[in-house]
Amino acid sequence: QMELEALRSIYEGDLCFRELSPVSFQYRIGENGDPKAFLIEVSWPETYPQTAPVISMDAFFNNTISSAIKRSILDKLMVEVEANLGTAMTYTLFEYAKDNKELFMENQPVHTVTSVSHSIAIGTPPDVPASKKKDKKEQLSKTQKRKLADKTDNKGELPRGWNWVDVIK
């Protein structure tokens, strides 16, 4: 209970920290756009801190990280867990991961956006020219057009105050 209160007060306002439940927490190591950022999930079993917490990297956020790198990070975190067994260690694990982020991710290849655009180009059939694949506009019926014309002025704009709330009502 004391560690839970400590974590809440330490990470209050930190966008990287997320409390999933009173015994399960996530912490994002790295910035949002960083290709070497990863997410650690720590869950406390009933007998925590005498037994090791469950550390997971199965979050969708970590899909770009190879399984060998994930295994390596988890192994290094488990060494830290063994050293701190019997004490409140969630904060220590998050800080250890933040301090050693570059070491953990040194063998992780950086994926670029060009590979994504390349895969999109592969998906289009070669016999269809790109110029003929135009998106069609949504067609309005006559009644829909008439209602739209009634609501708008001669420039096609809605009149001033069309979405105002009637204060008197």
C-alpha positions in Angstrom: 0.0 0.0 0.0 2.8 2.4 0.9 4.6 1.7 -2.4 1.4 2.3 -4.4 1.0 5.7 -2.7 4.7 6.5 -3.3 4.4 5.6 -7.0 1.3 7.7 -7.4 2.9 10.7 -5.8 6.3 10.3 -7.7 4.7 9.9 -11.1 1.8 12.3 -10.7 1.5 14.2 -14.0 4.2 12.0 -15.7 2.7 11.0 -19.1 5.0 8.0 -19.4 3.6 6.4 -16.2 0.2 4.6 -16.3 -1.5 2.7 -13.5 -3.5 -0.1 -15.0 -4.8 -1.4 -11.6 -3.6 -1.0 -8.0 -1.1 -3.9 -8.6 -0.2 -3.4 -12.3 1.7 -0.5 -13.8 3.2 0.6 -17.2 6.0 2.9 -17.9 7.2 4.2 -21.3 10.9 4.5 -21.6 11.7 7.2 -24.2 9.7 9.9 -26.0 6.6 9.2 -28.0 8.3 9.6 -31.5 11.5 7.8 -30.5 12.0 4.6 -32.5 14.0 3.2 -29.6 11.3 3.8 -27.0 9.8 0.8 -25.2 7.1 0.0 -22.6 7.6 -2.0 -19.5 4.6 -3.5 -17.6 5.1 -4.5 -13.9 2.5 -6.5 -12.0 2.7 -7.4 -8.4 1.8 -11.0 -7.3 0.1 -11.6 -3.9 3.4 -12.2 -2.1 5.2 -9.2 -3.5 7.9 -7.9 -2.5 9.1 -11.2 -1.1 8.6 -12.7 -4.6 9.6 -11.1 -7.9 7.1 -9.0 -9.7 5.9 -10.1 -13.2 7.6 -8.0 -15.8 6.2 -8.0 -19.3 7.0 -6.3 -22.6 4.0 -7.8 -24.5 2.3 -4.4 -25.0 1.4 -3.4 -28.6 3.7 -0.4 -28.2 6.7 -2.9 -28.3 5.7 -4.6 -31.6 8.6 -3.0 -33.5 11.2 -4.4 -31.0 12.8 -7.7 -31.9 12.1 -10.6 -29.5 15.8 -11.0 -28.8 16.1 -7.4 -27.6 12.9 -7.9 -25.5 14.4 -11.0 -23.9 17.7 -9.2 -23.3 15.9 -6.3 -21.5 13.9 -8.7 -19.4 17.0 -10.6 -18.4 18.8 -7.5 -17.3 15.7 -6.3 -15.4 15.5 -9.7 -13.7 19.1 -9.3 -12.4 18.0 -6.0 -10.9 14.9 -7.8 -9.4 17.1 -10.4 -7.7 19.3 -7.7 -6.2 16.2 -5.9 -4.7 14.2 -8.9 -3.6 12.3 -8.2 -0.4 12.1 -4.5 -0.9 9.8 -2.2 -2.9 11.4 -2.2 -6.3 8.9 -0.9 -8.9 10.4 2.6 -8.9 13.9 1.2 -8.9 13.1 -0.9 -12.0 11.6 2.0 -13.9 14.6 4.2 -13.1 17.1 1.5 -14.0 15.4 1.0 -17.4 15.4 4.8 -18.0 19.1 5.1 -17.1 20.1 2.1 -19.3 17.8 2.7 -22.3 20.7 3.3 -24.7 22.5 0.1 -23.5 19.3 -1.9 -23.8 18.4 -0.7 -27.3 21.9 -0.5 -28.9 21.3 -3.5 -31.2 17.8 -2.5 -32.1 17.6 -1.4 -35.8 15.9 1.9 -36.4 12.9 1.5 -38.7 12.2 4.4 -41.1 9.0 5.5 -42.8 10.4 4.7 -46.2 9.9 1.0 -45.6 6.2 1.7 -44.9 5.7 3.6 -48.1 7.6 0.9 -50.0 5.1 -1.7 -48.8 2.2 0.4 -49.9 3.6 0.7 -53.4 3.9 -3.1 -53.6 0.3 -3.5 -52.7 -1.1 -1.6 -55.7 -1.6 -3.6 -58.9 1.0 -2.5 -61.6 -1.6 -2.5 -64.5 -3.8 0.2 -63.0 -2.4 3.7 -63.4 -2.5 5.9 -60.3 -4.2 8.7 -62.1 -7.4 6.7 -62.7 -7.8 5.8 -58.9 -9.5 8.9 -57.8 -11.7 9.0 -54.7 -15.4 9.6 -55.6 -17.2 12.4 -53.8 -20.3 11.5 -51.8 -23.3 12.2 -54.0 -26.2 14.1 -52.3 -29.9 13.5 -53.2 -32.0 16.4 -54.4 -33.7 16.7 -51.0 -30.4 16.7 -49.2 -29.1 19.4 -51.6 -32.3 21.5 -51.0 -32.0 21.2 -47.2 -28.3 22.3 -47.4 -29.2 25.2 -49.6 -31.9 26.3 -47.2 -29.4 26.3 -44.3 -26.6 28.2 -46.1 -26.3 31.6 -47.6 -25.4 32.4 -51.2 -21.7 31.7 -50.5 -22.4 28.2 -49.2 -21.6 29.2 -45.6 -23.8 28.6 -42.6 -25.3 31.8 -41.1 -23.6 33.3 -38.1 -24.9 31.8 -34.9 -26.4 28.6 -36.5 -25.1 26.5 -33.6 -25.7 28.9 -30.7 -27.6 27.8 -27.7 -30.9 29.7 -27.0 -30.3 31.1 -23.5 -33.9 32.0 -22.9 -35.2 28.4 -23.3 
